[in-house]
Amino acid sequence: MDSTKEKNGNYKDDLLLRMGLNDNKAGMEGLDKEKINKIIMEATKGSRFYGNELKKEKQVNQRIENMMQQKAQITSQQLRKAQLQVDRFAMELEQSRDLNNTIVHIDMDAFYAAVEMRDNPELKDKPIAVGSSSMLSTSNYHARRFGVRAAMPGFIAKRLCPQLIIVPSNFDKYRAVSKEVKEILADYDPNFMAMSLDEAYLNITKHLQERQNWPEDKRRYFIKTGHSLENGIAPNTMLAKVCSDKNKPNGQYQILPRRQAVMDFIKDLPIRKDIQ
């Protein structure tokens, strides 16, 4: 299988999916995907990074091949039985659906880059990324217009954007800023779930109930941190996370707590978006 794929060029196509431009990412809409992918492939060819990615891709395709072989052995009777089990499980989930919670997913967009631009305002109008020539942690929106993104080696990013400024990571500083933000989040949900330095889930159901009795001057509708911050609001964590990606940068999106609103929102989502 490997030799055949290498001969017909399919591996190159698979590697482009892995390493190439993801124009679904905020700030990368409308870019010249073909041009950017060509630069990426030229910059990586023969590098250790390319070899590692090729190895990963071969492993993925081998797993796919193994799964396809297993699939071919499934009988129609086994398939019908599995379908009945899935239908029964879906019915149970539907009966237990709970739309009474209000979950907020907080995403501090391009967080490391935002902190660096805050501390050095001269960087605000320039393409910057945080990391090293080996790997980038994030990039600002100016850099994203060149196809520069997180999880991209810095040497590739410099080929895409020669004027790119790569700022070394300073995790002590990022942790300190994250701590300041999370102190604010705790006012809304003392038991919020921090997923990383720049991401958290809050259940604000109780907060919204209590806020009904607060004096007007104590109501806070927006969390102000000095950084670009997106939030998605939905009845569960998965939907809230997808929502937070809808109106970047510095936006908000809400799914109302009604079954039809949920179904309308998810029916046109690509599978890749559903599981991220």
C-alpha positions as CSV (number, residue, x, y, z in Angstrom):
1,M,0.0,0.0,0.0
2,D,2.8,2.5,0.9
3,S,4.7,2.1,-2.4
4,T,1.5,2.4,-4.4
5,K,0.5,5.6,-2.6
6,E,4.0,7.1,-3.0
7,K,4.0,6.4,-6.7
8,N,0.6,7.9,-7.4
9,G,1.2,11.0,-5.2
10,N,-1.6,10.4,-2.7
11,Y,0.8,10.8,0.2
12,K,1.6,14.3,-1.0
13,D,-2.1,15.1,-0.9
14,D,-2.4,13.6,2.5
15,L,0.5,15.6,3.8
16,L,-1.0,18.8,2.5
17,L,-4.1,18.1,4.5
18,R,-1.9,17.6,7.6
19,M,0.6,20.4,7.1
20,G,-1.2,22.8,4.7
21,L,-3.4,25.8,5.2
22,N,-6.5,25.4,7.3
23,D,-8.6,28.2,6.0
24,N,-11.3,27.4,8.5
25,K,-9.2,29.0,11.2
26,A,-10.1,32.5,12.2
27,G,-8.0,35.1,10.3
28,M,-7.2,32.8,7.4
29,E,-10.4,33.2,5.4
30,G,-10.0,34.0,1.7
31,L,-6.2,33.3,1.5
32,D,-4.5,31.8,-1.6
33,K,-4.5,28.2,-0.4
34,E,-2.7,26.8,-3.4
35,K,0.1,29.4,-3.2
36,I,0.6,29.0,0.6
37,N,0.6,25.2,0.4
38,K,3.2,25.2,-2.4
39,I,5.5,27.4,-0.2
40,I,4.9,25.0,2.8
41,M,5.8,21.9,0.8
42,E,8.9,23.5,-0.8
43,A,10.1,24.7,2.6
44,T,9.6,21.4,4.3
45,K,10.8,19.0,1.6
46,G,13.9,17.0,2.9
47,S,13.6,18.4,6.5
48,R,13.3,16.4,9.7
49,F,9.8,17.9,10.1
50,Y,8.8,16.6,6.7
51,G,10.1,13.1,7.5
52,N,8.3,13.0,10.8
53,E,5.0,14.1,9.2
54,L,5.4,11.6,6.4
55,K,5.9,8.9,9.0
56,K,2.8,9.9,10.9
57,E,0.8,10.0,7.7
58,K,1.9,6.4,6.8
59,Q,0.8,5.3,10.3
60,V,-2.6,7.0,9.9
61,N,-3.1,5.4,6.5
62,Q,-2.1,2.0,7.9
63,R,-4.7,2.3,10.6
64,I,-7.3,3.3,8.0
65,E,-6.4,0.2,5.9
66,N,-6.8,-2.0,9.0
67,M,-10.2,-0.5,9.8
68,M,-11.4,-1.0,6.2
69,Q,-10.4,-4.6,6.3
70,Q,-12.3,-5.0,9.6
71,K,-15.3,-3.2,8.0
72,A,-15.3,-5.6,5.1
73,Q,-15.8,-8.5,7.5
74,I,-18.9,-7.1,9.1
75,T,-22.1,-9.0,8.1
76,S,-25.4,-7.4,7.3
77,Q,-26.8,-9.0,10.4
78,Q,-24.1,-7.4,12.6
79,L,-24.7,-4.1,10.9
80,R,-28.5,-4.2,11.6
81,K,-27.8,-5.1,15.2
82,A,-25.4,-2.3,15.6
83,Q,-27.9,0.2,14.1
84,L,-30.6,-0.9,16.5
85,Q,-28.2,-0.3,19.4
86,V,-27.3,3.1,18.1
87,D,-31.0,4.1,17.6
88,R,-31.8,2.9,21.2
89,F,-28.8,4.9,22.6
90,A,-29.9,8.0,20.6
91,M,-33.4,7.7,22.1
92,E,-32.0,7.4,25.6
93,L,-29.9,10.5,25.0
94,E,-32.8,12.4,23.6
95,Q,-34.9,11.6,26.7
96,S,-32.2,12.7,29.0
97,R,-31.5,16.0,27.1
98,D,-31.0,18.8,29.6
99,L,-31.2,22.4,28.2
100,N,-31.4,24.1,31.6
101,N,-27.8,24.9,32.0
102,T,-26.0,27.9,30.6
103,I,-22.4,27.1,29.7
104,V,-19.9,29.6,28.6
105,H,-16.7,28.7,26.8
106,I,-14.0,31.3,27.1
107,D,-11.3,31.4,24.5
108,M,-8.5,34.0,24.8
109,D,-7.7,34.3,21.1
110,A,-4.0,34.3,20.2
111,F,-3.3,34.6,23.9
112,Y,0.5,34.5,24.0
113,A,0.8,36.9,21.1
114,A,-1.8,39.2,22.7
115,V,0.3,39.4,25.9
116,E,3.4,40.2,23.9
117,M,1.7,42.9,22.0
118,R,0.3,44.4,25.3
119,D,3.8,44.5,26.7
120,N,5.4,45.9,23.5
121,P,2.8,48.1,21.6
122,E,5.3,48.4,18.7
123,L,4.3,44.9,17.7
124,K,0.6,45.5,17.4
125,D,0.6,46.4,13.7
126,K,3.3,43.8,12.7
127,P,3.0,40.1,11.9
128,I,4.3,38.2,15.0
129,A,4.3,34.7,16.3
130,V,5.4,33.2,19.6
131,G,7.7,30.3,19.7
132,S,10.9,29.4,17.9
133,S,12.3,28.3,14.5
134,S,11.4,24.7,15.5
135,M,7.7,25.3,16.4
136,L,5.3,28.2,17.0
137,S,2.7,28.3,19.8
138,T,0.5,31.0,18.2
139,S,0.4,33.9,15.8
140,N,-1.4,37.2,15.6
141,Y,-4.0,38.1,13.0
142,H,-1.5,40.1,10.8
143,A,0.7,36.9,10.6
144,R,-2.3,34.7,9.8
145,R,-2.9,36.7,6.6
146,F,0.3,35.1,5.4
147,G,-0.8,31.6,6.4
148,V,1.3,31.5,9.6
149,R,-0.4,29.5,12.4
150,A,0.2,27.7,15.6
151,A,1.9,24.2,15.5
152,M,3.9,25.3,12.4
153,P,7.7,25.3,12.5
154,G,9.1,28.8,12.6
155,F,11.4,28.2,9.6
156,I,8.3,27.5,7.5
157,A,6.5,30.6,8.8
158,K,9.5,32.7,7.8
159,R,9.2,31.4,4.3
160,L,5.6,32.4,4.2
161,C,6.2,35.8,5.9
162,P,9.9,36.9,5.7
163,Q,9.1,40.0,7.9
164,L,7.6,37.8,10.6
165,I,8.8,38.6,14.1
166,I,9.2,35.5,16.3
167,V,9.0,36.3,20.0
168,P,10.5,33.7,22.4
169,S,7.9,32.1,24.7
170,N,7.6,33.4,28.3
171,F,5.4,31.0,30.1
172,D,5.9,32.6,33.5
173,K,4.4,35.8,32.1
174,Y,1.5,34.0,30.4
175,R,0.7,32.1,33.6
176,A,0.6,35.4,35.6
177,V,-1.8,37.0,33.1
178,S,-3.9,33.8,32.9
179,K,-4.2,33.9,36.7
180,E,-5.5,37.5,36.6
181,V,-8.2,36.5,34.1
182,K,-9.3,33.4,36.0
183,E,-9.8,35.5,39.1
184,I,-12.4,37.3,37.2
185,L,-14.0,34.1,35.9
186,A,-14.3,32.8,39.4
187,D,-16.7,35.7,40.1
188,Y,-19.1,34.1,37.6
189,D,-18.5,30.4,38.5
190,P,-16.2,29.5,41.4
191,N,-16.0,26.0,40.0
192,F,-15.1,26.9,36.5
193,M,-13.0,24.4,34.5
194,A,-9.7,25.7,33.3
195,M,-8.6,23.7,30.2
196,S,-5.4,25.6,29.6
197,L,-3.9,29.0,30.2
198,D,-6.2,30.6,27.7
199,E,-9.4,28.4,27.8
200,A,-12.1,27.7,30.3
201,Y,-15.6,26.6,30.7
202,L,-18.1,28.3,33.1
203,N,-21.5,27.2,34.2
204,I,-23.2,30.5,34.9
205,T,-26.7,29.1,35.5
206,K,-26.6,29.9,39.2
207,H,-25.0,33.3,38.5
208,L,-27.8,34.3,36.2
209,Q,-30.4,33.3,38.7
210,E,-28.7,35.3,41.5
211,R,-28.1,38.3,39.3
212,Q,-31.8,38.9,39.0
213,N,-31.7,40.4,42.5
214,W,-28.5,42.4,42.1
215,P,-28.4,46.2,42.1
216,E,-28.0,47.5,38.5
217,D,-24.5,48.9,39.2
218,K,-23.3,45.4,40.2
219,R,-24.3,43.7,37.0
220,R,-21.4,42.9,34.6
221,Y,-22.4,41.8,31.2
222,F,-18.9,41.6,29.7
223,I,-15.5,40.5,31.1
224,K,-12.9,43.1,30.4
225,T,-9.3,41.8,30.4
226,G,-7.5,44.0,27.9
227,H,-7.1,41.0,25.6
228,S,-9.1,39.7,22.7
229,L,-11.6,37.3,24.2
230,E,-14.3,35.2,22.6
231,N,-17.1,33.4,24.3
232,G,-19.6,30.9,23.2
233,I,-22.9,30.4,25.2
234,A,-24.9,27.2,24.9
235,P,-26.6,24.5,26.9
236,N,-23.6,22.2,27.0
237,T,-19.8,22.4,26.8
238,M,-19.3,21.0,23.3
239,L,-21.7,23.4,21.7
240,A,-20.3,26.3,23.8
241,K,-16.8,25.5,22.4
242,V,-18.1,25.5,18.8
243,C,-19.9,28.8,19.4
244,S,-16.8,30.5,20.7
245,D,-15.2,30.0,17.3
246,K,-18.1,31.7,15.4
247,N,-17.3,35.4,15.8
248,K,-13.6,35.8,16.2
249,P,-11.9,38.0,17.0
250,N,-13.4,39.3,20.3
251,G,-16.9,38.2,19.6
252,Q,-19.8,36.2,21.2
253,Y,-22.3,33.7,19.9
254,Q,-25.2,32.1,21.7
255,I,-27.4,29.1,21.1
256,L,-30.8,29.5,22.8
257,P,-31.7,26.7,25.2
258,R,-34.3,25.2,22.9
259,R,-34.1,21.8,21.2
260,Q,-34.9,23.2,17.7
261,A,-32.3,25.9,18.1
262,V,-29.6,23.3,18.9
263,M,-30.7,21.1,16.0
264,D,-30.7,24.0,13.6
265,F,-27.2,25.0,14.7
266,I,-25.6,21.6,14.3
267,K,-27.3,20.3,11.2
268,D,-24.9,22.1,8.8
269,L,-21.7,21.8,10.8
270,P,-18.9,19.8,9.1
271,I,-18.0,16.6,11.0
272,R,-14.5,18.0,11.7
273,K,-16.1,21.0,13.5
274,D,-18.4,18.8,15.5
275,I,-15.6,16.8,17.1
276,Q,-13.0,19.5,17.7
